[in-house]
Amino acid sequence: MTSLTLSDDEIVHLCQKVNSHHLKILSRPSSGRKVFNITADVVVKFGLGVTLQEASAQQLAYRKVNNEVLRIPQIYRFFSRQDSESYSVGYLVMENIEGMNLEQSKWEESDLLSRVVEAMNALHSIPGDYPGPISGGEAQGSLWSEYGSGKSFREIRDLESYLNERLTYFETAIQMKEGGLCLCHMDAAPRNFMIDLEGRLCLLDWATAGFYPRYFELWSIEFAQHVMGESFGPSLLQHLNATPEETLEIQRLTLVYRYNSHHTINQSLDETDKIMASVAEFGTHNHAVPV
């Protein structure tokens, strides 16, 4: 195991001076969450969106998934510091993995897709007792509003109620099954998969992961394909073999997403009702989903 002797204060100082210290920055320039090397073996990911939920999900997957099927960076430390009265900055210290992500590889000309399918199936075999982030708290990611889910889910009926409050506008509903929760990454895009220097498949960025029904994962893959215009998503979905019931629930999650994308914290209830009435009318004519 890699030894890291820097204190929390020293790590914060490095993060604050990351540009002037000429450290190797691994994250995209546009990203609000920065990743850089402390040493050749250790990286720090930090920012307002770096949370205990991410660290908990990543460490659970690290412990539960066969390293030969899917390599996941080991977590060494997580801590946070208050940035203001409302926000805190998270610092995630973890194993550095060198390699090439799937955006840079010809995954369609190799066995990579079948390996990704095997890895996703391994994740989905890990059961959960309650929905949402592994360590609790609000759910984050594309399905929810930009502010997150706004509430935590103690049991599956809480999540079902949240979804059906939104689906009411589209005159449909979801019925969730007890015991149907599994570990979902919720951002299984080519940029987050990597082939390390030994040829092992790796998966990064666990910020939106949690326990959900498998069709949540399938929805997130389909959503990423629409946003990014990638061919990876449809190929992966085809090999993950969604059932007819899952396909129907994916359509309903799209309606939840449409509701959440129109609903902001500053809108009055009357304004929201007017907006969603028009959205529901559009959905009835174009994407009708039976109850």
C-alpha positions as CSV (number, residue, x, y, z in Angstrom):
1,M,0.0,0.0,0.0
2,T,1.2,3.5,-0.9
3,S,2.4,5.5,2.1
4,L,1.3,9.1,2.2
5,T,2.8,11.3,4.9
6,L,1.4,14.7,4.0
7,S,-1.0,16.1,6.5
8,D,-4.4,17.4,5.6
9,D,-3.2,21.0,5.9
10,E,-0.3,20.3,3.6
11,I,-2.6,18.7,1.0
12,V,-5.0,21.8,1.2
13,H,-2.0,24.1,0.7
14,L,-0.9,22.1,-2.4
15,C,-4.4,22.3,-3.8
16,Q,-4.6,26.0,-3.3
17,K,-1.3,26.5,-5.0
18,V,-1.6,23.7,-7.6
19,N,-0.8,25.9,-10.6
20,S,2.2,27.7,-9.0
21,H,3.7,24.3,-7.8
22,H,3.8,23.1,-11.4
23,L,2.1,19.8,-10.4
24,K,0.7,17.5,-13.1
25,I,-3.0,18.3,-13.5
26,L,-4.9,15.3,-14.8
27,S,-8.4,16.7,-14.9
28,R,-9.9,18.6,-17.9
29,P,-9.3,22.4,-17.8
30,S,-13.0,23.0,-17.8
31,S,-13.7,20.8,-14.8
32,G,-14.6,22.4,-11.5
33,R,-13.1,19.4,-9.7
34,K,-9.4,19.2,-10.1
35,V,-7.2,16.1,-10.1
36,F,-3.4,16.2,-9.8
37,N,-0.5,14.1,-8.8
38,I,1.0,14.5,-5.3
39,T,3.5,11.7,-6.1
40,A,3.8,9.3,-9.0
41,D,1.5,6.9,-7.1
42,V,-1.0,9.2,-5.4
43,V,-3.5,11.8,-6.7
44,V,-5.8,14.2,-5.1
45,K,-9.2,15.1,-6.4
46,F,-10.7,18.2,-4.8
47,G,-13.5,20.7,-5.3
48,L,-17.0,21.7,-4.2
49,G,-18.5,18.5,-5.7
50,V,-16.1,16.1,-4.2
51,T,-18.0,14.3,-1.4
52,L,-18.0,11.5,1.2
53,Q,-20.6,9.8,-1.0
54,E,-18.2,9.5,-3.8
55,A,-15.4,8.2,-1.6
56,S,-17.8,5.6,0.0
57,A,-19.1,4.3,-3.3
58,Q,-15.6,4.0,-4.8
59,Q,-14.2,2.2,-1.7
60,L,-17.2,-0.2,-1.7
61,A,-16.6,-1.1,-5.3
62,Y,-12.9,-1.4,-4.6
63,R,-13.6,-4.0,-1.9
64,K,-16.3,-5.9,-3.7
65,V,-15.3,-6.2,-7.3
66,N,-12.6,-8.6,-8.6
67,N,-9.6,-6.5,-9.5
68,E,-9.1,-8.6,-12.7
69,V,-12.6,-7.8,-13.9
70,L,-12.5,-4.1,-13.0
71,R,-9.8,-2.1,-11.4
72,I,-10.9,0.7,-9.1
73,P,-8.5,3.3,-7.5
74,Q,-8.1,2.6,-3.8
75,I,-9.1,5.4,-1.5
76,Y,-6.4,6.4,1.0
77,R,-8.1,9.4,2.7
78,F,-11.1,11.7,2.4
79,F,-11.6,15.0,4.3
80,S,-13.4,18.3,3.8
81,R,-12.8,21.9,4.7
82,Q,-15.5,24.6,5.0
83,D,-15.2,27.1,2.1
84,S,-18.0,29.3,3.2
85,E,-21.1,29.2,5.4
86,S,-22.9,27.1,2.8
87,Y,-20.2,25.1,1.0
88,S,-17.3,22.8,1.8
89,V,-14.5,21.6,-0.4
90,G,-13.8,17.9,-0.5
91,Y,-10.4,16.3,-0.8
92,L,-10.2,12.7,-2.0
93,V,-6.7,11.2,-1.8
94,M,-6.4,8.0,-3.8
95,E,-4.3,5.6,-5.9
96,N,-3.0,7.0,-9.2
97,I,-3.7,4.8,-12.3
98,E,-1.7,5.4,-15.4
99,G,-3.3,4.4,-18.7
100,M,-5.5,5.5,-21.6
101,N,-9.2,6.1,-21.4
102,L,-11.7,4.6,-23.8
103,E,-12.2,7.9,-25.7
104,Q,-8.6,7.4,-26.9
105,S,-8.9,3.7,-27.8
106,K,-10.6,1.7,-30.6
107,W,-13.0,-0.1,-28.3
108,E,-15.2,-1.2,-31.1
109,E,-12.4,-3.1,-32.8
110,S,-11.4,-5.2,-29.7
111,D,-12.9,-7.2,-26.9
112,L,-13.2,-4.0,-24.7
113,L,-17.0,-3.8,-25.0
114,S,-17.5,-7.4,-23.7
115,R,-15.1,-6.5,-20.8
116,V,-17.1,-3.4,-20.0
117,V,-20.3,-5.5,-20.0
118,E,-18.7,-8.0,-17.6
119,A,-17.6,-5.2,-15.3
120,M,-21.0,-3.5,-15.3
121,N,-22.6,-6.9,-14.5
122,A,-20.2,-7.3,-11.6
123,L,-21.2,-3.9,-10.2
124,H,-24.9,-4.7,-10.5
125,S,-24.4,-7.9,-8.6
126,I,-23.6,-5.9,-5.4
127,P,-27.0,-5.5,-3.6
128,G,-28.1,-2.5,-1.6
129,D,-30.6,-2.2,1.3
130,Y,-31.6,1.5,0.7
131,P,-31.6,3.8,-2.3
132,G,-29.3,6.6,-3.0
133,P,-25.6,7.3,-2.1
134,I,-23.8,4.6,-0.2
135,S,-23.2,6.9,2.8
136,G,-26.6,8.5,2.7
137,G,-27.5,12.1,1.7
138,E,-29.0,13.6,-1.4
139,A,-28.7,11.9,-4.7
140,Q,-26.6,13.7,-7.3
141,G,-26.4,13.5,-11.1
142,S,-28.2,14.1,-14.3
143,L,-31.5,12.6,-13.4
144,W,-32.0,15.0,-10.5
145,S,-32.1,18.7,-10.5
146,E,-28.9,20.7,-10.6
147,Y,-29.3,21.0,-6.8
148,G,-29.6,17.2,-6.3
149,S,-32.6,15.2,-5.2
150,G,-33.4,17.7,-2.4
151,K,-33.9,14.8,0.0
152,S,-32.4,11.5,1.1
153,F,-34.2,8.2,0.6
154,R,-34.3,5.9,3.7
155,E,-36.2,3.1,1.9
156,I,-37.3,2.2,-1.6
157,R,-40.8,3.7,-1.0
158,D,-39.2,7.1,-0.4
159,L,-37.6,7.0,-3.9
160,E,-40.8,5.7,-5.4
161,S,-42.8,8.6,-3.9
162,Y,-40.2,11.1,-5.2
163,L,-40.4,9.7,-8.7
164,N,-44.2,9.5,-8.7
165,E,-44.7,13.0,-7.5
166,R,-43.0,14.1,-10.8
167,L,-44.7,11.4,-13.0
168,T,-48.1,12.6,-11.9
169,Y,-47.7,15.5,-14.4
170,F,-47.4,12.8,-17.1
171,E,-50.2,10.6,-15.9
172,T,-48.0,7.6,-15.3
173,A,-46.3,6.0,-12.3
174,I,-43.5,3.7,-11.3
175,Q,-43.9,0.7,-9.0
176,M,-40.6,-0.3,-7.5
177,K,-39.8,-3.8,-6.2
178,E,-38.3,-4.5,-2.8
179,G,-34.9,-6.0,-3.0
180,G,-34.3,-4.6,-6.5
181,L,-31.4,-2.3,-5.6
182,C,-27.8,-2.7,-6.8
183,L,-24.7,-0.6,-7.1
184,C,-24.9,1.7,-10.1
185,H,-22.1,4.0,-11.3
186,M,-24.5,6.3,-13.1
187,D,-21.8,7.8,-15.4
188,A,-20.4,4.9,-17.3
189,A,-19.1,6.9,-20.2
190,P,-15.9,6.3,-22.2
191,R,-14.1,9.2,-20.5
192,N,-14.4,7.3,-17.2
193,F,-13.2,3.9,-18.4
194,M,-9.4,3.4,-18.6
195,I,-7.1,0.7,-19.7
196,D,-4.1,0.7,-17.4
197,L,-0.5,-0.1,-18.3
198,E,-1.1,-3.8,-17.6
199,G,-4.1,-3.9,-19.8
200,R,-6.7,-4.0,-17.0
201,L,-10.0,-2.2,-17.3
202,C,-10.5,0.6,-14.8
203,L,-13.5,2.8,-13.8
204,L,-13.1,6.3,-12.4
205,D,-15.3,9.1,-11.1
206,W,-17.8,7.7,-8.6
207,A,-19.4,11.1,-7.8
208,T,-23.0,10.0,-8.7
209,A,-22.9,6.3,-7.8
210,G,-25.4,4.7,-5.4
211,F,-27.8,1.9,-4.9
212,Y,-30.6,2.0,-7.5
213,P,-32.6,-0.4,-9.7
214,R,-30.5,-1.5,-12.6
215,Y,-32.6,0.5,-15.1
216,F,-31.3,3.7,-13.5
217,E,-27.8,2.8,-14.8
218,L,-29.3,1.9,-18.2
219,W,-31.1,5.3,-18.3
220,S,-27.8,7.1,-17.5
221,I,-26.0,5.4,-20.3
222,E,-28.8,6.3,-22.7
223,F,-28.8,9.9,-21.5
224,A,-25.1,10.3,-21.9
225,Q,-25.4,9.0,-25.5
226,H,-28.0,11.7,-26.3
227,V,-25.9,14.4,-24.7
228,M,-22.5,13.4,-26.0
229,G,-23.5,11.8,-29.3
230,E,-21.4,8.8,-28.7
231,S,-21.8,5.3,-30.3
232,F,-20.5,3.7,-27.1
233,G,-23.8,4.0,-25.3
234,P,-26.1,2.2,-27.7
235,S,-23.5,-0.6,-28.2
236,L,-23.2,-1.0,-24.4
237,L,-27.0,-0.9,-23.9
238,Q,-27.5,-3.6,-26.5
239,H,-25.2,-5.9,-24.7
240,L,-26.7,-5.2,-21.3
241,N,-30.0,-6.6,-22.6
242,A,-32.7,-4.4,-21.0
243,T,-35.9,-6.3,-20.3
244,P,-39.2,-4.9,-21.7
245,E,-40.1,-3.8,-18.1
246,E,-36.7,-2.0,-17.8
247,T,-37.2,-0.3,-21.1
248,L,-40.6,1.1,-19.9
249,E,-39.0,2.3,-16.7
250,I,-36.2,4.0,-18.6
251,Q,-38.9,6.0,-20.5
252,R,-40.5,7.0,-17.2
253,L,-37.1,8.2,-15.8
254,T,-36.8,10.4,-18.9
255,L,-40.0,12.1,-17.9
256,V,-38.6,12.5,-14.3
257,Y,-35.5,14.1,-15.8
258,R,-37.7,16.4,-18.0
259,Y,-39.6,17.5,-14.9
260,N,-36.4,18.1,-12.9
261,S,-34.8,20.1,-15.7
262,H,-37.7,22.5,-15.7
263,H,-38.0,22.8,-12.0
264,T,-35.7,25.2,-10.2
265,I,-35.5,26.3,-6.6
266,N,-36.5,29.9,-7.5
267,Q,-39.7,29.2,-9.4
268,S,-43.0,29.7,-7.6
269,L,-45.4,26.7,-7.4
270,D,-47.8,28.4,-9.8
271,E,-45.1,29.0,-12.4
272,T,-43.9,25.4,-12.0
273,D,-47.4,24.0,-12.5
274,K,-47.8,26.1,-15.7
275,I,-44.5,24.9,-17.1
276,M,-45.1,21.3,-16.3
277,A,-48.6,21.3,-17.7
278,S,-47.2,22.3,-21.0
279,V,-44.4,19.8,-20.7
280,A,-46.9,17.0,-19.8
281,E,-49.0,17.9,-22.8
282,F,-45.9,17.6,-25.1
283,G,-45.0,14.3,-23.5
284,T,-48.5,12.9,-24.0
285,H,-48.3,13.6,-27.7
286,N,-44.7,12.6,-28.3
287,H,-43.5,10.2,-25.6
288,A,-46.6,8.7,-24.1
289,V,-45.9,6.1,-21.4
290,P,-48.7,3.9,-20.1
291,V,-49.2,3.3,-16.4
